[in-house]
Amino acid sequence: MEKVEAHLNEGSPVSSWLGIRVYEPECLENREVVWHLRINPNPKLKKILTIGVYGGHTFLIKDIAKLANTYAYTHCG
């Protein structure tokens, strides 16, 4: 919390020092779930928070490989 507070007190926008990666699940007809990467932060950022979005709720994803068997990038499939 101290690091967040320090950045906010300096007036630095959060997006300049913290990236947020967003995955969203899609349920296929065969009951397989594919996680689509919807937002990918600037690769130069080292502090990246990965979250999932489903049914209007968000949740922290610590390791996408443990959560999903299949995950895909939005733009290249």
DSSP file (Angstrom, degrees, kcal/mol; ACC not computed):
  #  RESIDUE AA STRUCTURE BP1 BP2  ACC     N-H-->O    O-->H-N    N-H-->O    O-->H-N    TCO  KAPPA ALPHA  PHI   PSI    X-CA   Y-CA   Z-CA
    1    1 A M     >        0   0    0      0, 0.0     4,-2.8     0, 0.0     5,-0.2   0.000 360.0 360.0 360.0 -33.8    0.0    0.0    0.0
    2    2 A E  H  >  +     0   0    0      1,-0.2     4,-2.4     2,-0.2     5,-0.1   0.896 360.0  49.8 -61.8 -39.0    2.9    2.3    0.7
    3    3 A K  H  > S+     0   0    0      2,-0.2     4,-2.2     1,-0.2    -1,-0.2   0.902 111.6  48.3 -66.3 -40.9    4.1    2.1   -2.9
    4    4 A V  H  > S+     0   0    0      1,-0.2     4,-2.5     2,-0.2     5,-0.2   0.946 112.8  48.1 -63.2 -47.6    0.7    2.9   -4.2
    5    5 A E  H  X S+     0   0    0     -4,-2.8     4,-2.4     1,-0.2    -2,-0.2   0.889 109.8  52.8 -60.8 -40.4    0.2    5.8   -1.9
    6    6 A A  H  X S+     0   0    0     -4,-2.4     4,-1.4    -5,-0.2    -1,-0.2   0.921 111.2  46.1 -62.6 -44.3    3.7    7.2   -2.8
    7    7 A H  H  X>S+     0   0    0     -4,-2.2     5,-1.9     1,-0.2     4,-0.6   0.906 113.7  48.5 -64.8 -42.1    2.9    7.1   -6.5
    8    8 A L  H ><5S+     0   0    0     -4,-2.5     3,-0.7     1,-0.2    -1,-0.2   0.882 109.4  52.6 -67.1 -37.1   -0.5    8.7   -6.0
    9    9 A N  H 3<5S+     0   0    0     -4,-2.4    -1,-0.2     1,-0.2    -2,-0.2   0.803 107.0  53.4 -67.8 -28.1    1.0   11.4   -3.9
   10   10 A E  H 3<5S-     0   0    0     -4,-1.4    -1,-0.2    -5,-0.2    -2,-0.2   0.612 115.4-118.1 -78.6 -12.4    3.5   12.2   -6.6
   11   11 A G  T <<5 +     0   0    0     -3,-0.7    -3,-0.2    -4,-0.6    -2,-0.1   0.581  61.1 152.3  85.0   9.9    0.7   12.5   -9.1
   12   12 A S      < -     0   0    0     -5,-1.9    -1,-0.3    -6,-0.2    -2,-0.1  -0.583  49.8-117.4 -73.6 129.4    1.9    9.6  -11.2
   13   13 A P    >   -     0   0    0      0, 0.0     3,-2.0     0, 0.0     4,-0.4  -0.439  19.7-125.0 -64.9 141.8   -1.0    8.0  -13.1
   14   14 A V  G >> S+     0   0    0      1,-0.3     4,-2.5     2,-0.2     3,-1.7   0.858 108.4  63.0 -56.0 -38.2   -1.3    4.4  -12.0
   15   15 A S  G 34 S+     0   0    0      1,-0.3    -1,-0.3     2,-0.2     5,-0.1   0.659  93.3  64.5 -65.6 -14.3   -1.0    3.1  -15.6
   16   16 A S  G <4 S+     0   0    0     -3,-2.0    -1,-0.3     1,-0.1    -2,-0.2   0.683 121.0  16.8 -81.3 -17.1    2.5    4.6  -15.8
   17   17 A W  T <4 S+     0   0    0     -3,-1.7     2,-0.4    -4,-0.4    30,-0.4   0.503 123.0  53.3-131.5 -10.2    3.8    2.1  -13.1
   18   18 A L     <  -     0   0    0     -4,-2.5     2,-0.3    -5,-0.2    -1,-0.3  -0.980  63.5-159.4-132.8 122.6    1.2   -0.7  -12.8
   19   19 A G  E     -a   48   0A   0     28,-3.1    30,-3.1    -2,-0.4     2,-0.5  -0.744   5.4-152.0 -97.3 147.6    0.0   -2.7  -15.8
   20   20 A I  E     -a   49   0A   0     -2,-0.3     2,-0.5    28,-0.2    30,-0.2  -0.976   4.7-164.0-122.4 122.1   -3.3   -4.6  -15.7
   21   21 A R  E     -a   50   0A   0     28,-2.8    30,-2.9    -2,-0.5     2,-0.5  -0.895  12.4-158.5-103.0 130.1   -3.8   -7.8  -17.8
   22   22 A V  E     -aB  51  39A   0     17,-2.3    16,-3.0    -2,-0.5    17,-1.4  -0.944   9.9-173.2-119.9 125.8   -7.4   -8.8  -18.2
   23   23 A Y  E     -aB  52  37A   0     28,-2.5    30,-2.0    -2,-0.5    14,-0.2  -0.894   3.3-166.9-111.5 145.8   -8.7  -12.3  -19.1
   24   24 A E  E     - B   0  36A   0     12,-2.4    12,-3.0    -2,-0.4     2,-0.1  -0.998  17.8-129.8-132.8 130.5  -12.3  -13.2  -19.9
   25   25 A P  E     - B   0  35A   0      0, 0.0     2,-0.4     0, 0.0    10,-0.2  -0.465  15.0-164.7 -81.1 150.4  -13.6  -16.8  -20.1
   26   26 A E  E     - B   0  34A   0      8,-2.1     8,-2.6    -2,-0.1     2,-0.6  -0.992  13.3-143.2-130.8 125.3  -15.7  -18.1  -22.9
   27   27 A C  E     - B   0  33A   0     -2,-0.4     6,-0.2     6,-0.2     2,-0.1  -0.788  18.9-151.9 -89.7 122.6  -17.7  -21.4  -22.5
   28   28 A L    >   -     0   0    0      4,-3.2     3,-1.8    -2,-0.6    -1,-0.0  -0.411  29.7-102.3 -88.5 168.0  -17.7  -23.4  -25.7
   29   29 A E  T 3  S+     0   0    0      1,-0.3    -1,-0.1     2,-0.1    -2,-0.0   0.808 122.0  58.0 -61.2 -30.7  -20.4  -25.9  -26.7
   30   30 A N  T 3  S-     0   0    0      2,-0.1    -1,-0.3     1,-0.1     3,-0.1   0.239 121.5-108.0 -85.3  15.7  -18.2  -28.9  -25.7
   31   31 A R  S <  S+     0   0    0     -3,-1.8     2,-0.2     1,-0.3    -2,-0.1   0.498  76.0 139.0  71.2   7.0  -18.1  -27.4  -22.2
   32   32 A E        -     0   0    0     -5,-0.0    -4,-3.2    37,-0.0     2,-0.5  -0.572  46.5-140.1 -76.5 144.8  -14.4  -26.4  -22.6
   33   33 A V  E     -B   27   0A   0     -6,-0.2    37,-0.5    -2,-0.2     2,-0.5  -0.937  13.9-166.4-110.6 126.5  -13.5  -22.9  -21.3
   34   34 A V  E     -Bc  26  70A   0     -8,-2.6    -8,-2.1    -2,-0.5     2,-0.6  -0.949  12.2-145.4-111.0 129.4  -11.2  -20.7  -23.3
   35   35 A W  E     -Bc  25  71A   0     35,-2.1    37,-2.8    -2,-0.5     2,-0.4  -0.856  15.0-155.7 -97.1 119.1   -9.7  -17.7  -21.5
   36   36 A H  E     -Bc  24  72A   0    -12,-3.0   -12,-2.4    -2,-0.6     2,-0.8  -0.804  15.2-130.1 -98.3 131.9   -9.3  -14.7  -23.9
   37   37 A L  E     +Bc  23  73A   0     35,-3.1    37,-1.3    -2,-0.4   -14,-0.3  -0.722  32.9 171.0 -78.4 113.5   -6.7  -12.0  -23.2
   38   38 A R  E     +     0   0A   0    -16,-3.0     2,-0.4    -2,-0.8    -1,-0.2   0.804  64.9  25.1 -96.5 -35.7   -8.7   -8.8  -23.5
   39   39 A I  E     -B   22   0A   0    -17,-1.4   -17,-2.3    35,-0.0    -1,-0.3  -0.993  62.5-175.4-134.9 127.6   -6.2   -6.2  -22.3
   40   40 A N        -     0   0    0     -2,-0.4   -19,-0.2   -19,-0.2    -3,-0.0  -0.987  21.5-134.3-122.5 125.3   -2.5   -6.6  -22.3
   41   41 A P        -     0   0    0      0, 0.0   -22,-0.1     0, 0.0     7,-0.0  -0.166  42.2 -68.5 -74.3 170.6   -0.3   -3.9  -20.6
   42   42 A N    >   -     0   0    0      1,-0.2     3,-1.7     2,-0.1   -23,-0.1  -0.369  43.2-134.4 -55.2 127.5    2.8   -2.3  -22.0
   43   43 A P  T 3  S+     0   0    0      0, 0.0    -1,-0.2     0, 0.0   -24,-0.0   0.653 100.4  69.3 -65.0 -14.1    5.5   -4.9  -22.1
   44   44 A K  T 3  S+     0   0    0      2,-0.0     2,-0.2     0, 0.0    -2,-0.1   0.716  79.9  94.2 -75.3 -19.6    8.0   -2.5  -20.6
   45   45 A L    <   -     0   0    0     -3,-1.7   -28,-0.1     1,-0.1     3,-0.1  -0.519  54.4-169.5 -75.3 139.5    6.1   -2.5  -17.3
   46   46 A K  S    S+     0   0    0     -2,-0.2     2,-0.9   -29,-0.2    -1,-0.1   0.713  71.6  71.4 -98.9 -26.6    7.4   -4.9  -14.7
   47   47 A K        +     0   0    0    -30,-0.4   -28,-3.1     2,-0.0     2,-0.4  -0.816  65.9 168.6 -96.1 105.0    4.5   -4.6  -12.1
   48   48 A I  E     -a   19   0A   0     -2,-0.9     2,-0.5   -30,-0.2   -28,-0.2  -0.972  23.3-158.1-125.2 129.3    1.6   -6.4  -13.8
   49   49 A L  E     -a   20   0A   0    -30,-3.1   -28,-2.8    -2,-0.4     2,-0.5  -0.910  12.0-154.1-103.1 125.9   -1.7   -7.4  -12.1
   50   50 A T  E     +a   21   0A   0     -2,-0.5    11,-3.0    11,-0.4     2,-0.3  -0.898  20.0 173.0-105.9 125.1   -3.6  -10.2  -13.8
   51   51 A I  E     -aD  22  60A   0    -30,-2.9   -28,-2.5    -2,-0.5     2,-0.3  -0.880  23.1-139.6-127.4 160.1   -7.3  -10.2  -13.3
   52   52 A G  E     -aD  23  59A   0      7,-2.9     7,-1.9    -2,-0.3     2,-0.4  -0.885  10.7-154.7-114.0 151.0  -10.3  -12.2  -14.7
   53   53 A V  E     + D   0  58A   0    -30,-2.0     2,-0.3    -2,-0.3     5,-0.2  -0.993  24.9 152.8-127.8 125.3  -13.7  -10.8  -15.5
   54   54 A Y  E >   - D   0  57A   0      3,-2.5     3,-1.8    -2,-0.4    -2,-0.1  -0.939  66.1  -9.2-154.2 129.3  -16.8  -12.9  -15.5
   55   55 A G  T 3  S-     0   0    0     -2,-0.3     3,-0.1     1,-0.3    -1,-0.0   0.824 127.4 -51.9  56.9  36.2  -20.5  -12.1  -15.0
   56   56 A G  T 3  S+     0   0    0      1,-0.3     2,-0.3     0, 0.0    -1,-0.3   0.545 118.3 107.2  80.3   5.9  -19.8   -8.5  -13.9
   57   57 A H  E <   -D   54   0A   0     -3,-1.8    -3,-2.5     2,-0.0     2,-0.3  -0.856  53.6-152.3-116.6 152.3  -17.2   -9.6  -11.3
   58   58 A T  E     +D   53   0A   0     -2,-0.3     2,-0.3    -5,-0.2    -5,-0.2  -0.910  14.4 178.7-120.4 152.6  -13.4   -9.4  -11.2
   59   59 A F  E     -D   52   0A   0     -7,-1.9    -7,-2.9    -2,-0.3     2,-0.3  -0.992  32.4-101.5-151.5 152.6  -10.9  -11.6   -9.5
   60   60 A L  E     -D   51   0A   0     -2,-0.3     2,-0.6    -9,-0.2    -9,-0.3  -0.547  26.6-156.5 -76.1 135.1   -7.2  -11.9   -9.1
   61   61 A I        +     0   0    0    -11,-3.0   -11,-0.4    -2,-0.3     3,-0.2  -0.963  12.4 180.0-113.1 115.4   -5.4  -14.5  -11.2
   62   62 A K  S    S+     0   0    0     -2,-0.6     2,-0.3     1,-0.3    -1,-0.1   0.849  79.0   9.6 -82.0 -35.1   -2.1  -15.5   -9.7
   63   63 A D    >>  -     0   0    0      1,-0.1     4,-1.4   -13,-0.0     3,-0.9  -0.828  58.5-166.1-150.1 104.5   -1.2  -18.1  -12.5
   64   64 A I  H 3> S+     0   0    0     -2,-0.3     4,-2.6     1,-0.3    -1,-0.1   0.819  90.8  61.3 -62.0 -31.7   -3.2  -18.3  -15.7
   65   65 A A  H 34 S+     0   0    0      1,-0.2    -1,-0.3     2,-0.2    -2,-0.0   0.833 106.4  45.7 -66.3 -31.2   -1.6  -21.6  -16.6
   66   66 A K  H <4 S+     0   0    0     -3,-0.9    -1,-0.2     1,-0.1    -2,-0.2   0.806 115.9  46.8 -78.5 -30.0   -3.0  -23.2  -13.4
   67   67 A L  H  < S+     0   0    0     -4,-1.4     2,-0.4     1,-0.1    -2,-0.2   0.874 117.1  34.8 -77.8 -39.3   -6.4  -21.7  -14.0
   68   68 A A     <  -     0   0    0     -4,-2.6    -1,-0.1    -5,-0.1     3,-0.1  -0.921  47.1-161.8-128.4 142.1   -6.9  -22.6  -17.6
   69   69 A N  S    S+     0   0    0     -2,-0.4     2,-0.4   -36,-0.3    -1,-0.1   0.783  93.7  32.9 -80.2 -31.4   -6.0  -25.4  -20.0
   70   70 A T  E     +c   34   0A   0    -37,-0.5   -35,-2.1     2,-0.0     2,-0.3  -0.990  65.2 165.2-131.1 127.7   -6.6  -23.1  -23.0
   71   71 A Y  E     -c   35   0A   0     -2,-0.4     2,-0.3   -37,-0.2   -35,-0.2  -0.995  13.2-166.7-140.1 147.0   -6.0  -19.3  -23.2
   72   72 A A  E     -c   36   0A   0    -37,-2.8   -35,-3.1    -2,-0.3     2,-0.3  -0.940  23.1-117.6-136.6 149.5   -5.9  -17.2  -26.3
   73   73 A Y  E  >  -c   37   0A   0     -2,-0.3     4,-1.7   -37,-0.2   -35,-0.1  -0.692  25.8-133.2 -85.2 140.4   -4.9  -13.7  -27.4
   74   74 A T  T  4 S+     0   0    0    -37,-1.3    -1,-0.1    -2,-0.3   -36,-0.1   0.899  98.4  42.4 -60.8 -45.5   -7.7  -11.6  -28.7
   75   75 A H  T  4 S+     0   0    0      1,-0.2    -1,-0.2   -38,-0.2   -37,-0.0   0.801 126.5  26.6 -80.6 -29.8   -6.0  -10.3  -31.8
   76   76 A C  T  4        0   0    0      0, 0.0    -1,-0.2     0, 0.0    -2,-0.2   0.497 360.0 360.0-113.8  -3.8   -4.2  -13.4  -33.1
   77   77 A G     <        0   0    0     -4,-1.7    -3,-0.1    -5,-0.0    -2,-0.1   0.490 360.0 360.0  76.3 360.0   -6.4  -16.2  -31.8
